[in-house]
Amino acid sequence: MKVKNRLGLHIRPATAIVKMLQGCRSTVFFSFRGMTANAKSIMSLLVLSAQKNAKISILIEGEDAEVVLQKLIDGFENMFGE
């Protein structure tokens, strides 16, 4: 996924991601520059320090993985409402 937010993956999009994933049963991890973060943790996402145009790898494992992936695709495409 490509981060399109002007300020990168900062507190607002990180919060939106965590809220989006609250009800999912799958495990979700983002990887960037050799670091891996639990996508259900705001602090973990912020530690990635992914700027605008950064390319993040997403790993989703679980029974609702396809639904979660589509939600994340939509979120990244619309910059999580920013």
Biotite code that builds the C-alpha atoms (Angstrom):
import biotite.structure as struc

atoms = struc.array([
    struc.Atom([0.000, 0.000, 0.000], chain_id="A", res_id=1, res_name="MET", atom_name="CA", element="C"),
    struc.Atom([1.113, 3.521, -0.685], chain_id="A", res_id=2, res_name="LYS", atom_name="CA", element="C"),
    struc.Atom([0.685, 6.188, 2.004], chain_id="A", res_id=3, res_name="VAL", atom_name="CA", element="C"),
    struc.Atom([-1.048, 9.133, 0.345], chain_id="A", res_id=4, res_name="LYS", atom_name="CA", element="C"),
    struc.Atom([-1.616, 11.347, 3.395], chain_id="A", res_id=5, res_name="ASN", atom_name="CA", element="C"),
    struc.Atom([0.252, 14.646, 3.170], chain_id="A", res_id=6, res_name="ARG", atom_name="CA", element="C"),
    struc.Atom([1.819, 14.138, 6.614], chain_id="A", res_id=7, res_name="LEU", atom_name="CA", element="C"),
    struc.Atom([2.351, 10.411, 6.183], chain_id="A", res_id=8, res_name="GLY", atom_name="CA", element="C"),
    struc.Atom([1.066, 7.799, 8.601], chain_id="A", res_id=9, res_name="LEU", atom_name="CA", element="C"),
    struc.Atom([0.581, 10.182, 11.534], chain_id="A", res_id=10, res_name="HIS", atom_name="CA", element="C"),
    struc.Atom([-1.836, 10.112, 14.484], chain_id="A", res_id=11, res_name="ILE", atom_name="CA", element="C"),
    struc.Atom([-5.104, 10.680, 12.577], chain_id="A", res_id=12, res_name="ARG", atom_name="CA", element="C"),
    struc.Atom([-4.727, 7.915, 9.987], chain_id="A", res_id=13, res_name="PRO", atom_name="CA", element="C"),
    struc.Atom([-3.178, 5.608, 12.609], chain_id="A", res_id=14, res_name="ALA", atom_name="CA", element="C"),
    struc.Atom([-6.214, 6.157, 14.824], chain_id="A", res_id=15, res_name="THR", atom_name="CA", element="C"),
    struc.Atom([-8.546, 5.475, 11.883], chain_id="A", res_id=16, res_name="ALA", atom_name="CA", element="C"),
    struc.Atom([-6.702, 2.224, 11.122], chain_id="A", res_id=17, res_name="ILE", atom_name="CA", element="C"),
    struc.Atom([-6.894, 1.016, 14.724], chain_id="A", res_id=18, res_name="VAL", atom_name="CA", element="C"),
    struc.Atom([-10.624, 1.848, 14.920], chain_id="A", res_id=19, res_name="LYS", atom_name="CA", element="C"),
    struc.Atom([-11.224, 0.103, 11.598], chain_id="A", res_id=20, res_name="MET", atom_name="CA", element="C"),
    struc.Atom([-9.514, -3.052, 12.854], chain_id="A", res_id=21, res_name="LEU", atom_name="CA", element="C"),
    struc.Atom([-11.141, -3.182, 16.312], chain_id="A", res_id=22, res_name="GLN", atom_name="CA", element="C"),
    struc.Atom([-13.772, -5.733, 15.366], chain_id="A", res_id=23, res_name="GLY", atom_name="CA", element="C"),
    struc.Atom([-11.663, -7.895, 13.086], chain_id="A", res_id=24, res_name="CYS", atom_name="CA", element="C"),
    struc.Atom([-10.494, -11.333, 14.138], chain_id="A", res_id=25, res_name="ARG", atom_name="CA", element="C"),
    struc.Atom([-7.430, -11.439, 11.896], chain_id="A", res_id=26, res_name="SER", atom_name="CA", element="C"),
    struc.Atom([-3.941, -10.400, 12.872], chain_id="A", res_id=27, res_name="THR", atom_name="CA", element="C"),
    struc.Atom([-2.730, -7.444, 10.838], chain_id="A", res_id=28, res_name="VAL", atom_name="CA", element="C"),
    struc.Atom([0.868, -6.277, 10.514], chain_id="A", res_id=29, res_name="PHE", atom_name="CA", element="C"),
    struc.Atom([2.396, -3.435, 8.497], chain_id="A", res_id=30, res_name="PHE", atom_name="CA", element="C"),
    struc.Atom([6.062, -3.564, 7.447], chain_id="A", res_id=31, res_name="SER", atom_name="CA", element="C"),
    struc.Atom([8.182, -0.624, 6.360], chain_id="A", res_id=32, res_name="PHE", atom_name="CA", element="C"),
    struc.Atom([11.978, -0.301, 6.076], chain_id="A", res_id=33, res_name="ARG", atom_name="CA", element="C"),
    struc.Atom([12.647, -3.570, 7.872], chain_id="A", res_id=34, res_name="GLY", atom_name="CA", element="C"),
    struc.Atom([10.333, -2.808, 10.787], chain_id="A", res_id=35, res_name="MET", atom_name="CA", element="C"),
    struc.Atom([7.056, -4.615, 11.461], chain_id="A", res_id=36, res_name="THR", atom_name="CA", element="C"),
    struc.Atom([4.171, -3.085, 13.405], chain_id="A", res_id=37, res_name="ALA", atom_name="CA", element="C"),
    struc.Atom([0.961, -4.461, 14.843], chain_id="A", res_id=38, res_name="ASN", atom_name="CA", element="C"),
    struc.Atom([-1.662, -2.486, 12.880], chain_id="A", res_id=39, res_name="ALA", atom_name="CA", element="C"),
    struc.Atom([-4.048, -2.657, 15.848], chain_id="A", res_id=40, res_name="LYS", atom_name="CA", element="C"),
    struc.Atom([-1.706, -0.482, 17.946], chain_id="A", res_id=41, res_name="SER", atom_name="CA", element="C"),
    struc.Atom([-1.456, 3.286, 17.404], chain_id="A", res_id=42, res_name="ILE", atom_name="CA", element="C"),
    struc.Atom([1.983, 3.486, 18.991], chain_id="A", res_id=43, res_name="MET", atom_name="CA", element="C"),
    struc.Atom([3.256, 0.598, 16.915], chain_id="A", res_id=44, res_name="SER", atom_name="CA", element="C"),
    struc.Atom([2.037, 2.292, 13.717], chain_id="A", res_id=45, res_name="LEU", atom_name="CA", element="C"),
    struc.Atom([3.588, 5.629, 14.640], chain_id="A", res_id=46, res_name="LEU", atom_name="CA", element="C"),
    struc.Atom([6.981, 3.995, 15.263], chain_id="A", res_id=47, res_name="VAL", atom_name="CA", element="C"),
    struc.Atom([7.075, 3.054, 11.563], chain_id="A", res_id=48, res_name="LEU", atom_name="CA", element="C"),
    struc.Atom([7.445, 6.770, 10.689], chain_id="A", res_id=49, res_name="SER", atom_name="CA", element="C"),
    struc.Atom([6.061, 6.184, 7.198], chain_id="A", res_id=50, res_name="ALA", atom_name="CA", element="C"),
    struc.Atom([6.020, 9.451, 5.256], chain_id="A", res_id=51, res_name="GLN", atom_name="CA", element="C"),
    struc.Atom([3.896, 10.403, 2.256], chain_id="A", res_id=52, res_name="LYS", atom_name="CA", element="C"),
    struc.Atom([4.471, 8.041, -0.705], chain_id="A", res_id=53, res_name="ASN", atom_name="CA", element="C"),
    struc.Atom([5.981, 5.355, 1.545], chain_id="A", res_id=54, res_name="ALA", atom_name="CA", element="C"),
    struc.Atom([5.147, 1.827, 0.420], chain_id="A", res_id=55, res_name="LYS", atom_name="CA", element="C"),
    struc.Atom([3.937, -0.378, 3.264], chain_id="A", res_id=56, res_name="ILE", atom_name="CA", element="C"),
    struc.Atom([3.628, -4.154, 3.095], chain_id="A", res_id=57, res_name="SER", atom_name="CA", element="C"),
    struc.Atom([0.557, -5.609, 4.761], chain_id="A", res_id=58, res_name="ILE", atom_name="CA", element="C"),
    struc.Atom([0.273, -9.097, 6.234], chain_id="A", res_id=59, res_name="LEU", atom_name="CA", element="C"),
    struc.Atom([-3.188, -10.288, 7.277], chain_id="A", res_id=60, res_name="ILE", atom_name="CA", element="C"),
    struc.Atom([-3.896, -13.735, 8.681], chain_id="A", res_id=61, res_name="GLU", atom_name="CA", element="C"),
    struc.Atom([-7.284, -14.961, 9.849], chain_id="A", res_id=62, res_name="GLY", atom_name="CA", element="C"),
    struc.Atom([-10.791, -15.855, 8.876], chain_id="A", res_id=63, res_name="GLU", atom_name="CA", element="C"),
    struc.Atom([-11.849, -12.320, 7.878], chain_id="A", res_id=64, res_name="ASP", atom_name="CA", element="C"),
    struc.Atom([-8.607, -11.443, 6.054], chain_id="A", res_id=65, res_name="ALA", atom_name="CA", element="C"),
    struc.Atom([-10.266, -10.649, 2.708], chain_id="A", res_id=66, res_name="GLU", atom_name="CA", element="C"),
    struc.Atom([-12.755, -8.239, 4.289], chain_id="A", res_id=67, res_name="VAL", atom_name="CA", element="C"),
    struc.Atom([-10.020, -6.562, 6.319], chain_id="A", res_id=68, res_name="VAL", atom_name="CA", element="C"),
    struc.Atom([-7.799, -6.190, 3.265], chain_id="A", res_id=69, res_name="LEU", atom_name="CA", element="C"),
    struc.Atom([-10.593, -4.501, 1.314], chain_id="A", res_id=70, res_name="GLN", atom_name="CA", element="C"),
    struc.Atom([-11.250, -2.097, 4.189], chain_id="A", res_id=71, res_name="LYS", atom_name="CA", element="C"),
    struc.Atom([-7.561, -1.186, 4.320], chain_id="A", res_id=72, res_name="LEU", atom_name="CA", element="C"),
    struc.Atom([-7.369, -0.732, 0.538], chain_id="A", res_id=73, res_name="ILE", atom_name="CA", element="C"),
    struc.Atom([-10.355, 1.629, 0.688], chain_id="A", res_id=74, res_name="ASP", atom_name="CA", element="C"),
    struc.Atom([-8.864, 3.469, 3.661], chain_id="A", res_id=75, res_name="GLY", atom_name="CA", element="C"),
    struc.Atom([-5.491, 4.026, 2.018], chain_id="A", res_id=76, res_name="PHE", atom_name="CA", element="C"),
    struc.Atom([-7.202, 5.108, -1.216], chain_id="A", res_id=77, res_name="GLU", atom_name="CA", element="C"),
    struc.Atom([-9.327, 7.768, 0.531], chain_id="A", res_id=78, res_name="ASN", atom_name="CA", element="C"),
    struc.Atom([-6.473, 8.769, 2.896], chain_id="A", res_id=79, res_name="MET", atom_name="CA", element="C"),
    struc.Atom([-8.511, 7.633, 5.921], chain_id="A", res_id=80, res_name="PHE", atom_name="CA", element="C"),
    struc.Atom([-10.876, 10.580, 5.562], chain_id="A", res_id=81, res_name="GLY", atom_name="CA", element="C"),
    struc.Atom([-8.306, 13.375, 5.461], chain_id="A", res_id=82, res_name="GLU", atom_name="CA", element="C"),
])
